[in-house]
Amino acid sequence: MKVVAIANQKGGVGKTTTSINLSAALAARGKRVLLIDLDPQANATSGLGLEPDGEGSMYHPLIGTARVADKIIDSGQRKLSVIPSDMDLAGVEIEMARMDDHLTRLGKVVSQLKEDDQFDFCIIDTPPSLGVLMTSALAAADEILIPLQCEWFGLEGLAKIVQVIEQIRDSGANEGLMLEGIVMTMFDSRTNLSHQVVEEVRNYFPEQIYKSVIPRSIRIGEAPSHGKTIFQHDPYGHGAKAYRAMANEFIRRHR
């Protein structure tokens, strides 16, 4: 099982949207996928039409009072399973911070899933912050995928998260952490700015940047409010085509 953290400490970049739709697209391609919602706001959970119930999150596995396998639920979509989130996760950051192994604790929990060999990919949707949960996700992941909006401020955020990746490696918590890719989101082909930002990222990260770009789309934005993926909400639109192309590229990169 490959563990991929979808991360960006900046909010509003399409991180949760990418987590949901990449997971759904991989599952549609026949991959066994587990999506872990590690954000206390539970947007990935509600975005799939699921209701947080206060019992199903990573909270209890992280503090050692439950097995992670017992928290996995069916998403309602073939080959896509979920560990939902709830507000209890906001409190787990405080509890984990007191533990000596707080940085590696999530990695130990996720390693139990690797032993079961039930999934091909585990996608972790991280909070938009540099707190304990996000750094724990980076320490637990094999790879990180960064959604980056096509704006100049996004480049500043990219530099920061690349620095955090280096810090995680240097700390010894996860020396093998790889920057798997950067996917450009909210791309507007009509503006010079979008093209310039993509070109700038391509200059610095030619191997990591995805050829597939995610367009700015009202349909992509409104799909989570209906508890649906873009493939359910607007299956033939530009957003669905872009996320299918991204998933195909993701699979090619992992062969």
C-alpha positions in Angstrom: 0.0 0.0 0.0 1.3 3.4 -1.0 0.5 6.2 1.5 0.1 9.6 -0.2 -0.5 12.8 1.8 -2.3 15.5 0.0 -1.0 18.6 1.7 -0.7 22.3 1.6 -0.6 24.5 4.7 -2.5 27.2 2.7 -6.3 26.8 2.7 -8.5 27.2 -0.4 -6.2 25.6 -2.9 -8.3 22.6 -3.8 -6.6 20.1 -1.4 -9.7 18.4 -0.1 -11.4 18.5 -3.6 -8.3 16.8 -5.0 -8.2 14.2 -2.2 -11.9 13.3 -2.9 -11.7 13.3 -6.7 -8.3 11.6 -7.0 -9.5 8.9 -4.7 -12.7 8.4 -6.6 -11.0 8.4 -9.9 -8.4 5.8 -8.8 -11.2 3.6 -7.4 -13.0 3.9 -10.7 -9.9 2.6 -12.4 -10.0 -0.5 -10.2 -7.5 0.5 -7.5 -8.4 -0.3 -3.9 -8.4 3.1 -2.2 -8.6 4.2 1.4 -9.3 7.9 2.0 -8.4 9.1 5.5 -9.9 12.5 6.4 -7.4 13.9 8.9 -8.9 17.4 8.9 -11.1 18.2 12.0 -13.4 20.3 9.7 -14.4 16.9 8.0 -14.8 18.5 4.6 -13.7 15.3 2.8 -16.2 13.3 4.8 -19.2 15.6 4.0 -17.9 16.0 0.5 -18.6 12.3 -0.1 -22.0 12.6 1.4 -21.1 11.1 4.8 -22.1 12.4 8.2 -19.5 12.7 11.0 -20.8 10.6 13.9 -18.2 11.3 16.6 -17.0 7.7 16.7 -15.5 7.0 13.3 -12.5 9.2 13.1 -8.7 8.6 13.6 -9.0 10.0 17.2 -9.2 6.8 19.1 -6.6 4.9 17.0 -4.2 7.8 17.5 -4.6 7.8 21.3 -4.4 4.0 21.3 -7.9 3.1 22.4 -9.1 1.5 19.1 -7.9 -0.4 16.1 -7.6 1.7 12.9 -9.2 -1.2 10.9 -12.4 -0.8 12.9 -12.8 2.8 11.7 -12.9 2.0 8.0 -16.3 2.5 6.4 -17.7 2.0 2.9 -18.0 5.2 0.9 -20.9 3.9 -1.2 -18.6 3.8 -4.2 -17.0 0.6 -5.4 -13.4 0.0 -4.2 -13.4 3.3 -2.2 -13.3 3.1 1.6 -13.1 6.0 4.1 -12.0 6.8 7.6 -14.1 9.9 8.3 -13.3 12.8 10.5 -15.1 14.7 13.2 -14.4 17.6 15.6 -12.7 15.2 18.1 -9.6 15.4 15.9 -9.2 19.0 16.9 -8.6 17.8 20.5 -6.2 15.0 19.5 -3.6 17.5 18.5 -3.3 18.7 22.1 -3.2 15.1 23.4 -0.6 14.0 20.8 1.6 17.0 21.5 2.2 15.6 25.0 3.3 12.2 23.7 7.0 11.5 23.1 6.2 9.8 19.8 3.7 12.3 18.5 5.4 12.8 15.2 5.6 9.1 14.3 2.4 7.9 16.0 0.2 8.2 12.9 2.9 6.3 10.9 2.7 3.4 13.4 -1.1 3.3 13.1 -1.1 3.4 9.3 1.6 0.6 9.2 -1.1 -1.8 10.5 -3.0 -1.2 7.3 0.0 -1.9 5.2 0.3 -5.3 6.9 -3.3 -6.2 6.0 -2.6 -5.5 2.3 -6.3 -4.5 1.8 -5.6 -1.4 -0.2 -3.4 -0.2 -3.1 -3.4 3.4 -2.1 -4.1 5.3 1.1 -4.8 9.0 0.5 -4.6 11.3 3.5 -6.4 14.6 3.4 -4.5 16.9 5.8 -5.6 20.0 7.6 -4.6 23.4 6.1 -2.1 24.2 8.8 1.4 23.2 10.0 0.1 21.6 13.2 0.6 18.2 14.7 -1.8 16.4 12.4 -0.3 17.7 9.2 3.3 17.0 10.3 2.3 13.6 11.5 0.7 12.9 8.1 4.0 13.8 6.4 5.9 11.6 8.8 3.5 8.7 8.0 3.4 9.1 4.2 5.6 7.5 1.5 4.9 10.5 -0.7 3.4 14.0 -0.7 1.2 15.5 -3.4 0.8 19.2 -3.3 -2.2 21.0 -4.9 -1.1 24.5 -5.8 -3.4 27.2 -7.0 -2.4 29.3 -10.0 -1.6 32.5 -8.1 1.7 34.1 -7.0 0.9 33.6 -3.3 0.8 29.9 -4.0 4.5 30.0 -4.9 5.3 31.3 -1.4 3.3 28.5 0.1 5.1 25.9 -2.0 8.5 27.1 -0.8 7.3 26.7 2.8 6.0 23.2 2.4 9.1 22.0 0.6 11.0 23.3 3.6 8.8 21.3 5.9 9.4 18.2 3.9 13.1 18.7 4.3 12.7 19.2 8.1 10.7 16.0 8.4 13.5 14.1 6.5 16.3 15.7 8.6 14.5 14.9 11.8 14.7 11.2 11.1 10.9 10.8 11.4 10.6 9.9 7.7 13.9 10.0 5.8 12.3 8.4 2.7 9.5 11.0 2.2 9.3 11.9 -1.5 7.7 14.9 -3.2 5.6 12.8 -5.6 4.0 15.7 -7.5 2.6 19.1 -7.7 -0.8 19.5 -9.3 -1.9 23.0 -10.5 -5.4 23.9 -9.5 -7.8 26.7 -10.3 -6.2 27.1 -13.7 -7.8 29.8 -15.9 -6.5 29.5 -19.5 -7.8 33.0 -20.3 -5.3 34.7 -17.9 -1.6 35.2 -18.4 -1.1 34.8 -14.6 -2.2 31.2 -14.6 0.2 30.3 -17.5 3.0 32.3 -15.8 2.6 30.5 -12.4 2.5 27.1 -14.1 5.7 27.9 -16.1 7.4 29.1 -12.9 6.7 25.9 -11.1 7.7 23.9 -14.1 11.1 25.6 -14.2 11.9 24.7 -10.6 10.1 21.3 -10.4 10.1 19.9 -14.0 9.8 16.2 -12.8 7.3 16.8 -10.1 4.7 19.0 -11.8 1.7 17.2 -13.3 1.0 17.8 -17.0 -2.7 17.6 -16.1 -4.1 20.9 -14.7 -7.3 21.3 -12.8 -9.4 24.2 -14.2 -11.2 26.9 -12.2 -14.8 25.5 -12.3 -18.1 26.3 -10.6 -19.1 22.7 -11.0 -16.0 21.5 -9.1 -16.7 24.0 -6.3 -20.4 23.1 -5.9 -20.1 19.3 -6.0 -19.1 18.9 -2.3 -22.2 20.9 -1.2 -24.2 18.1 -2.7 -22.1 15.4 -1.1 -20.8 14.2 -4.5 -17.6 13.8 -6.4 -17.2 15.8 -9.6 -17.8 12.5 -11.5 -21.2 12.1 -9.9 -22.1 15.8 -10.1 -20.9 16.7 -13.6 -19.5 13.5 -15.2 -18.9 15.0 -18.7 -17.6 18.4 -17.7 -14.2 19.9 -17.8 -13.5 19.3 -14.1 -14.3 15.5 -14.4 -12.1 15.2 -17.5 -9.3 17.0 -15.7 -9.4 14.8 -12.6 -9.6 11.6 -14.8 -6.5 12.8 -16.7 -4.8 13.5 -13.4 -5.6 10.1 -12.0 -4.4 8.4 -15.2 -1.1 10.3 -14.9 -0.9 9.4 -11.2 -1.2 5.7 -12.1 1.4 6.0 -14.8 3.8 7.6 -12.4 3.3 4.7 -10.0 4.0 1.8 -12.4 
